[in-house]
Every structure is written in structure tokens, then in C-alpha cells.
Amino acid sequence: MNFNTFNYILLFLPIVFIACNLARRLPVPKAPQICILLASTVFYSWFKPSHIAYLLGSIVVNWQIARLIGNAAQPWRKHYLKAGLVLNLGFLCTFKYVNFFLSNIPYSVHHHFRAPEFAFPLGISFFTLTQIMYLVDCYEELLPPSSLFDHATFVSFFPYVISGPISRAKRILHQFPSLNGDVGPSADTLARATYLFTLGLIKKVVFADAFSKAADYGFGNVGNLSAFEAWCFASAFALQMYFDFSGYSDMAIASALFLGIEVPRNFDGPFRATSIIEFWKRWHITLTSFITTYIYTPLLQSFRRATLATSAVATLIAMTLAGLWHGPNWTFVVFGAIHGTGLAVNQYWRKKKMPDMSKPVGWLLTFALVDIAFVFFRSPNLQTAGLFFSRLFGWPQPLGIDNLHKMNGVGPMFAVLALSQFAGTVAVACRKSSDQLAREFKPTWSNYAATAAYALIAFLYLNSNVARPFLYFAF
């Protein structure tokens, strides 16, 4: 069930909220947590019931490995950790990458050995990373192995199990005692959660879905684009990605707040960044944290010396792997490599104390690099991405706006889409991030009125269109 549906907003989330609060009055230990675990199971099963076995199997296996790590001495602790990492990566690769790897070896081998085409379980990329972090943190004694009940609740927690934010166990588990307490979230917390949820819903149904109309048109007519149009459509997809994924994250964070759990923020105005390093501090923050802590740092430590060159190599490898994590396609590999190269150049520029760029120039170069990378992210193959790339740089025509006139169609929907796209662009450029707005939220009548207005607008859009799934559900 998608967050941007009436079933979730008006039925599932209110029922879970009411059930958890009623459970606090029951003489049953951890009754609210039982409700949440059951709700998470229902939520995950909603999409494809048979895939719940994969999630539960992964949870049980990783819980057992964490116990082995916690109870063993060296060198067995490290052996158990390595076995856990191999099992998790093998699990992920079995569903996402086997045939991708086979398709890139010589023709005769590929056609003699081909694995079955598995439909990979929803959220596998996210809940696998969550459990890899858990095993490493247990190994490094940052937290003790948890009970199976706590581990299952943490991993399967419905606000983030499918598309994040990617949460570390030590950030969530310590909140379970208050979750199971006699008192639920305060009225101020519930008001802030409602406000943040409506902001996320607006991002998705008003802005992201409007930009998707433009992006779909542009990437469906690559051969006819002028350079100006190509940059506009690449930017439209970048904005679609931002509003879609940050909208999901806002709704996930808000859903958890309704139940008394705080999960980490995931976006902080990334399109205001004036360098690619700053961009990744603001974009998909929990993935950036994972890359830095669990990929980049161990890679850098594997070199004899930490130098500017080894740091650049570690950055490039880490970001390329992060690109591949998104899916079995060379376009994702190139997407990661572009960002890795940009980060390495940015590191070099800072370390060598090169002249500072003006903020407008830094912003423009950062946004251009992000757009170019997203061209590869959005394209179905390298050939399409290469054609789009050639259009960006003026071949065969630099100017022209015919496709911009056609992208939103005609009739009343043209005005609605154009207004949504304009408002979304202004919001990115001028408004505070939703995280800032939620932190500054005060329970006043004016803010309640604004929240009600946002909800009404979002419901009108929801009622007028078929709900589009979130983009990151595909990864």
C-alpha cells in the first residue's frame, strides 16, 4: 500500500495509531510493539504476500548471526561477521544482479548459464543494508545483539522498510521502551507529524507527479530535443526525483512520529548546494552516511596510507558501488561514477586550496553535474543516455522550445501541471526544506489552518489522478 493513497491515509495509519494507543492500556507486556510488528507484516504483505517469507527469513538469519557474533571470541567473531556479509550480499545479488553479471561475460557462457528471473522482494535493497549495518555495529560492540522480537520490529517497521530512510539499530532500538510506555506521543508531536506528512504528500502528488509528466515526455522524445529543452527535461527529472523521494521520506518520518518513534531525516534542501560534497550532505542523507561509514572508510583504511589519491580512488569505488546498488544496469554504474568523479575533484579542489568559486557559479556547476548524472539514472540504457547527452551539448540544434509547449498536453490539465511545476521550482529555490519547516512548526491556529489547506489540496489532487507509485519502490 502506497503512502499516497486514501487506504493508507484514512484507514491503515489511523487504525494502527488507535490500536497502539489502546494497547498501552492492556496488561500485556509490549502490547504496542506487538501491534506495530503485526501492522508492519500486513503493510509489507499488502504488495505481494508471498514475499513476506523473504523479509522474515532475512530477519531471523541476521538475528541469529548477530547472536553468534555477540557470544563468540576472536577470531570466530570476525568469521561470523564475514559469513553474515556474504549471506546478505549473496541474498541481494541473487535477486538483483545474477543475470546482469552473466549478461556481461562472453556470449557462449551467458547463453549456457542463465539464472531464473526472480521478482526481487520489495525493499530488499533497503532492509538488506539495514541488517548489514546491524551486524557490523554488533561486531564493533556499538550495541548488543537484540531479541528476535526487537530485531523484527526494527527491520520490518513499516514507515521505512520499503524505501528508507535507512536506519541504524542503535538509533531506533533505544526508543522501544518509550514506545511501550503508558503515555503516547504528545499533542505537539502529533501536530508536527501531521504537518510534515501533509508536506510530504504535497511534494508527491502535486509536485513530483507534475514533473514526471514533463520528464516522461522529454525522455520519450530524445531524438527531437534542442539543447535548451534537454536541460529543461533533465532538470524536470531531477526535481521529480527530489520531490518523489523526499516526499516519501517526509511521510515515512511523520508516520513513525505518530507512533512515537523518531527516524533520521533524509533530505535537507539539496538543490541549494554549491558543491557536490555539500549536495551529498543534503541528498539521501542516510545513504550518504552508509556509504561513508561502511564502504568509503573501510576502503580508505585498506590502503597503506591515506592520501589525496587513495581518498579519490576510495570515493570513486564507493560511489560506483552505490550507483550499482540502485539496480542491475550500466546506467546506474555510470550515475555513481559521475558522482564519484565529481566528489573526488571537489576533494582535490578543497585540499589544494584552489580559489573559491562564487556561490552562483558553484551552484550552477553542481546542478549541471547532478542533471547529467540523472540523465543516466533515468535512461533505460547507455544508448539512450548517450543520445540525450549529445542533445545537452547542442547537437544537432542548440535552441528550440516546441517540445516544452507539448509536454503538458492541452486543456485544463495544462494549466494545472504548469502551475504545479512552477510552484515546485519556486519551492526548491526559495522555500525552507520540509525538515526545517517541521522543526520550526508551532501549534498555532494559523499553522493548523495551513496544514488543513495543504491536506485539502493534496486530497483534491489524489482524487483527480491515479496514484503513482514512488520511484524508489523500483530499487
Residue, then its C-alpha position, 0 to 999 in steps of 0.5 A: m500500500n502506497f503512502n499516497t493513497f486514501n487506504y493508507i491515509l484514512l484507514f491503515l495509519p489511523i487504525v494502527f495509531i488507535a490500536c497502539n494507543l489502546a494497547r498501552r492500556l492492556p496488561v500485556p507486556k509490549a502490547p504496542q510493539i506487538c501491534i506495530l510488528l503485526a501492522s508492519t507484516v500486513f503493510y509489507s504483505w499488502f504488495k505481494p504476500s508471498h514475499i513476506a517469507y523473504l523479509l522474515g527469513s532475512i530477519v531471523v538469519n541476521w538475528q541469529i548471526a548477530r547472536l553468534i557474533g555477540n557470544a563468540a571470541q576472536p577470531w570466530r567473531k570476525h568469521y561470523l561477521k564475514a559469513g553474515l556479509v556474504l549471506n546478505l550480499g549473496f541474498l541481494c545479488t541473487f535477486k538483483y544482479v545474477n543475470f546482469f553479471l552473466s549478461n556481461i561475460p562472453y556470449s557462449v557462457h551467458h547463453h549456457f548459464r542463465a539464472p531464473e528471473f526472480a521478482f526481487p522482494l520489495g525493499i530488499s535493497f533497503f532492509t538488506l543494508t539495514q541488517i548489514m549495518y546491524l551486524v557490523d555495529c554488533y561486531e564493533e560492540l556499538l550495541p548488543p545483539s537484540s531479541l528476535f522480537d526487537h530485531a523484527t520490529f526494527v527491520s520490518f517497521f513499516p514507515y521505512v522498510i520499503s524505501g528508507p530512510i535507512s536506519r541504524a539499530k542503535r538509533i531506533l532500538h533505544q526508543f522501544p521502551s518509550l514506545n511501550g510506555d503508558v503515555g503516547p506521543s504528545a499533542d505537539t508531536l502529533a501536530r508536527a507529524t501531521y504537518l510534515f506528512t501533509l508536506g510530504l504528500i504535497k511534494k508527491v502528488v502535486f509536485a513530483d507527479a507534475f514533473s514526471k509528466a514533463a520528464d516522461y515526455g522529454f525522455g520519450n522524445v530524445g531524438n527531437l530535443s534542442a539543447f535548451e529543452a534537454w536541460c529543461f527535461a533533465s532538470a524536470f527529472a531531477l526535481q521529480m526525483y527530489f520531490d518523489f523521494s523526499g516526499y516519501s521520506d517526509m511521510a515515512i518520518a511523520s508516520a513513525l512520529f505518530l507512533g512515537i518513534e523518531v527516524p533520521r531525516n533524509f533530505d535537507g534542501p539539496f538543490r541549494a548546494t554549491s558543491i557536490i560534497e555539500f549536495w551529498k550532505r543534503w541528498h539521501i542523507t542516510l545513504t550518504s552516511f552508509i556509504t561513508t561509514y561502511i564502504y568509503t572508510p573501510l576502503l580508505q583504511s585498506f590502503r597503506r596510507a591515506t592520501l589525496a589519491t587513495s581518498a579519490v580512488a576510495t570515493l570513486i569505488a564507493m560511489t560506483l558501488a552505490g550507483l550499482w546498488h540502485g539496480p542491475n544496469w550500466t546506467f546506474v554504474v555510470f550515475g555513481a561514477i559521475h558522482g564519484t568523479g565529481l566528489a573526488v575533484n571537489q576533494y582535490w579542489r578543497k585540499k589544494k586550496m584552489p580559489d573559491m568559486s562564487k556561490p552562483v557559479g558553484w551552484l550552477l556547476t553542481f546542478a549541471l553535474v547532478d542533471i547529467a548524472f540523472v540523465f543516466f539514472r533515468s535512461p533505460n540504457l547507455q544508448t539512450a543516455g548517450l543520445f540525450f547527452s549529445r542533445l545537452f551539448g547542442w547537437p544537432q540544434p542548440l535552441g528550440i522550445d516546441n517540445l516544452h509547449k507539448m509536454n503538458g498536453v492541452g486543456p485544463m490539465f495544462a494549466v494545472l501541471a504548469l502551475s504545479q511545476f512552477a510552484g515546485t521550482v519556486a519551492v526548491a529555490c526559495r522555500k525552507s526544506s520540509d525538515q526545517l519547516a517541521r522543526e520550526f512548526k508551532p501549534t498555532w491556529s494559523n499553522y493548523a489552518a495551513t496544514a488543513a489547506y495543504a491536506l485539502i489540496a493534496f486530497l483534491y489532487l489524489n482524487s483527480n489522478v491515479a496514484r503513482p507509485f514512488l520511484y524508489f519502490a523500483f530499487 
